[in-house]
């Protein structure tokens, strides 16, 4: 087969979410299927590290697609020309967008409907683009694939789509997420948390991620326990950061809250050295930090809504993300109940086996084969 893949999120030192999925899946499919030709479609200068084998043809298409108007030009004009030029059999787009102007068989990975649930948290032009094009993309795709059963059911139900058109896979973490020794943990804590144990949040910092309530819950935890525990927040600030900063500035314990920004390779150790990962988003299509924590045998506190219970399973405590008290009680419980903590760590070690990139890549490849054969 000649397989074209939207690889515009393969960006050096910026691989979050879509980019990580694209990277892990593409390099395995290229390795495992030397009989196939892969056309990687970039929207800027190509980093040679992303050309995973001799059966990859990297192509730069313009314009750079980082704005709704440019998304339209890239997907509706540049992509169709490239698919025709390279006589592609099937097109895979892992970021939820596709081209409406091509007849090439298309597999679309669709992630969630956050833009419908939280429209006020998305810039106007982006929200308008999603609202108009998402239903068109979903109906145009020959097959669809999601990362959680929650997303599969919600997307199919909202747009009245046949569930038989959907395949299901999962995501996994980078192979460098793994447990570390007590000595290494101490070294990481000296560097990042003043030598103290810490709760960890990883992700973008904006309202849907619920960081403002997490900060307030941390305040309640500190007041109730007198613990020396810190709260580390890893991720870039996005729009509407005011509520987060207000909660931080109002906190009695803000000297124990550290904003670390984006971390690259240091994230592996920072995750592994955490006491627990606190990921209490109000909505997720998957929730990658939960899997990263489990791979490090680090228990999680996460939300009892959307896909997060499905991902965390018995490796974490579930909370009501809209209740500061619910979050703080879980933080208190996971610190004070040593038996529970050990049990959660053991569950992490078992549950992490469910999230494997080799299996994900194999499932996506099978879905591509079905898509290409779709009459």
N, C-alpha and C positions, 0 to 999 in steps of 0.2 A: 504493500500500500504506500501511497504518497500522502503523508499526514502533515497538514499545516497546523501550527499551534500559535495562538496569541501569547507571545512571551514579553509583552511590553512592561511587565512588572519584575522582570529579571534585572534588578538594578543593584550595582555594587554597594554594600553597606546600608542598604535600605530595604532589605527583603522582610517585609512583614505581611502576614496574611496571604493574599493572592500570590505574592512573589515566592514565599516559602513553598506553597503548594505546587506552583509551577516548577520550581527548581527540583524538588524532590521527585515529583512524578516524571518529569521530562528526562532527567538523567538516567532513571531506571528504565524507562521505555526505550530510550536510545541504546542502552547497554543490552537489554534483553531481546531486542528485535532488530538485529543487524540486517535482516532481510528487507526492512522497510526504510523508506526515505522520509526524513523529517525536515520540514520547512519551518524554521523559527522566524516569526515576524516581530521585529523590534520597532520602536518608534524613536530611537536615538542611537548614538554610537554603541557598538557591540563590544562587550567585554569578552575576550577570548575564553575566559573561564566558563562561559555559558554555552560554548560550542562543545557538546559532550562526546562527540565521536565523528568519524569520517562520514557517517550517513546523515549528518546534519548540514543543511544549507541555511546559513544565517542571512536574513534579508532586512534591510532598513527601509521602513515606509514612513513617509512624511504626510502631514505635519506631526509634531510631538503631541500626543493626545492626552492632555492634562486639563481640559476645560470642555464643557458640554458642546460648544460649537466645533471644537477640534475633535472631540469624540466622533461626532457625526461625519466629519470629513474622513477621518481615519478608517472607520468601520464601513461607511457606505460608499467610499470611492477608492481609497488605497487598498483595502482588503480585497474587494472583488477582483480588481485588476491583478493582484498578486496570485490569487487562487486560480485564476484563468491562465496566467502566464506559466505557472509551475504545474499545471494540469493535476491539481490536487484531487484526491479521492474523498477525503474527509477533513473537516476543520474542527478543531477543539479550542474552545474559549473558556478558560477557567475563571474569568472575572465577572461573569454575568452579562456580558455584552456580546452581540454577534452582528453579522451583516445581513440586512434584509434584502440586499440587492444581488445576492449570489444564489445560485441553485445548487451549489456544492453541499453535500450532506454535512450537517452540523450537529456536534454534541456540545451542549451548553451546560456548564456548571452554574447552578443557581444557589445562592447562599441564604438569603433571608428576606423578610419584608419589613425591615427596620424603617424604611422610608415611609411606610404607611402608618406604622405605629407611632413614630416620633417625627412627624414632618417638620415641627418647629426647630429641630436640631440639625437640619440640613439646609444649606444655602439655597436660595430660591431657584436659581437656574438649574442646579443639580437636581433638586426635588422635582422640578417641572420635567426635566429630561427623563428621570426615573418613571414618573407617573405616566408619561406618554409612551415611552419605548418599552418598558418592561413587559407589558402584556403582549406587545407585538413580537418581542424576542422569544417569549415563552411559547407562543403559538407557531412561530417560524421554525424553531429548533426541531430537528428530526428526533432527537432524544435529549433527555434532561437527566442531570445527575446532581444529587445533593449530599451534604455531609452529615445529615441527621434525619431521623425519621420524623422528628418534629417539623423540620423545614419542608420535607416532602409532603406531609399531610397539609400543612398550612398553605403552601404555595398552590398545590393542586386544588384545595378547597376554595381558596379565595378567587382563583381565576377559572374555576370549573374545568380543570384539566383531567384527563384520564390518567389515573395512577400507573397504568401499564406503560406509559411513556417515560416513566422515571426509573432510574437506577439509583442505588444507594451505596455510598462508600463512607469512609471516615477520613480524618486527617491523623497525622502522627507528629511527633516532635523531631527536632534535629537530633542526630545521633550523639551529640555532645552533651545532651541533658542526661545526666546519670548521677548516682549517689557519690558523695565524697567522704573522705575520712574526717574524724573529729579534728585532727590537726589542720586539715585544709579548711574546715568550717571556721575554726578560730581565726585563721589568716584572713578569710573573706570578711568576717565580722569586724576585725580590726580595721580593715580598709574602708568598709562601707557603712558600718553602724556603730562606730565607737566601741567596738568590742562586745556589743550586746546582741542577744537574740532578737529576731524581728519577724513581723508579719510582712508579706510582700504582695504588692499589686503590680501586675504587668499588663500594659495595654495603653491605648490612646486615653488621654485625659480630657473627657468632655462629658456632658450630662448623662448620656445613655449608659455610660460605664459606672455611674453611681458613686464616683469617688467622693463626692461631697458627703453622702451619708456614711461612707466608710470612715471618713475622718471624724465625724461626730460619734460614730460607734466606738472608734478607738479612744476618744476622749472618755466615754463612759467606762470602757474597759480599764483605762488607767486610773480613773477615780475609784472604781470598785476594788481594784487589786493592788494598787501601788507598785505594779510591776515596772521593771526597767526596760521592758520590751519596747522596741522601736517599730515604726511603720515606714517602709520604703516603697516609694511610688516610682515605677519605671515606665517611661513612655513620653511621647511628645504631647505638648499642649495643642489642642485643636481649637476651633472656634467656641465661643460661649464658655470661657473658662472662669467667668466672674464668680459663679456660685461656689466653685471649688476653692478659689482663692479667698473668698469671704469666710468659708468654713475654716480654712487654714489660719487665716489672720485672727479669727475669733477663738481659736483653740487654746486651751490652757496648757497644752502639751506640744505646742508647735516645734519646740526645740527637739522633740523626739520624732518628728515627721520629716523625712528627707525626700526631696524631689531629685531623682537621679537623671532625668531626661532619658534619651534613647541610649541603650547599651547594645554593643555588638557582641563580641565573644565573651565579655565579662558577664553577660546575662546567664550563661550556663552555670557559672559558679555561684552567682547571686541567688539563683533559683535553688540550687542544691543546698545552699547554706541556710535557707529560710527555715524558720520554725513551722510556718504554715503559709500557704498562698491564700489570699483573701480576694476572691473574684466574684463580686456581688452585683454584676451588671443586671440591668432590668430587662435586657433582651439580647439573645445571641442565637445565631444560626448554628454555631458549634461551640467555640470556647477553647482555643488552642492552649492558653496558659494552664488549663486544668490538666491536659495531657502532659505538658512539660513538667508540671509539678509531680505527677504520678511517676514519670520516668526517673525522677530524682528521689522517689520514695518520700515525698513531702506531702502531708495531708492538705486538704483544701477545705475552705469555707466558701460555699457558692450558693447561688440563688435557686429557689424551688420553682422557677418559671422557665418557659421556652425549652431550649435544648440542654440546659446545664445539668438537670438531674440525669438525663440520658447519658451524658458524657462522664459525669463524676461517679455515678453508681454508688457503691458502698465505700468509696475511698475518701469521702468527705462529709461534712455536715451541711445540710441544706437549711437556708434561712429565707425569710420573707425580705426581699431586697428593698421594699418600701418601708420597712420597720427598722429604725435605728436600734431599738431595744433588741430585736431578734438577732441582728448582726452582733451586737456587743455581747449578748448572752452566749453566742456560739464561740466568740473569742475567749471569753472567760472559761467556758467549759473545756475547750481544747487545751488550755494551759493548765487548768487545775486537775483535770481527770487524766492521770498518767496512763491508766489502763486503756481508756478510750483512745488516747493518742497512739499508743503502741499498736492497738488494733487497726486503726486507720492506716498506719504505715505499712502494716502487713497486707492490707487490702490494696494499697497502691502497687505493691510488688506484684500481686497477682493480676490486677486489672490492667496494668500497662501493656500486658501481652495482647490486648484487644486492638491496640493502635500501632500498626506496623506499615511503614511506607512501601515495603515490597508488595504487601497485599493490596494497598491502595492503588499502586501503579498497575498491578495486574487487573484489578477490577475496572479501572478507567480504560485500560487497553481493550478489555472485553467489551466494554460499552462502546468504544470506538468501532470495533469490528461490527457490532450489531447496527450501529448508526450507518456505517458504510453499506451494509447489506439491506438497509431499510428500503422497501420498494417505493 
